[in-house]
Amino acid sequence: MDKLRPLTSDELDALQRYAAKHGRRWKSVLRDAWMGLPPHDDGGTLRSLRNSHGPTWLATFQLPKPGSC
């Protein structure tokens, strides 16, 4: 499998905003949205990230700790 490219700052920001909006279960909410289930709020940058990195990547991704960026 090819190595995935690093996230852009816009992608990381979008993920951090999504996590803040949806709380500790944000990954499962986003995964469901990526599969076409509600809340259907994964447009733009997050949808592009789904296409480039995918749900398997999301399962292992961890947001950076505050102050580590």
Secondary structure as the mmCIF struct_conf table of DSSP 4:
data_model
#
loop_
_struct_conf.conf_type_id
_struct_conf.id
_struct_conf.beg_label_comp_id
_struct_conf.beg_label_asym_id
_struct_conf.beg_label_seq_id
_struct_conf.end_label_comp_id
_struct_conf.end_label_asym_id
_struct_conf.end_label_seq_id
HELX_LH_PP_P HELX_LH_PP_P1 ASP A 2 THR A 8
HELX_RH_AL_P HELX_RH_AL_P1 SER A 9 HIS A 22
HELX_RH_3T_P HELX_RH_3T_P1 GLY A 23 ARG A 25
HELX_RH_AL_P HELX_RH_AL_P2 TRP A 26 TRP A 34
TURN_TY1_P TURN_TY1_P1 MET A 35 GLY A 36
TURN_TY1_P TURN_TY1_P2 PRO A 38 PRO A 39
TURN_TY1_P TURN_TY1_P3 GLY A 44 GLY A 44
HELX_RH_AL_P HELX_RH_AL_P3 THR A 45 SER A 52
TURN_TY1_P TURN_TY1_P4 HIS A 53 HIS A 53
HELX_RH_AL_P HELX_RH_AL_P4 GLY A 54 THR A 60
HELX_LH_PP_P HELX_LH_PP_P2 LEU A 63 LYS A 65
TURN_TY1_P TURN_TY1_P5 PRO A 66 GLY A 67
#
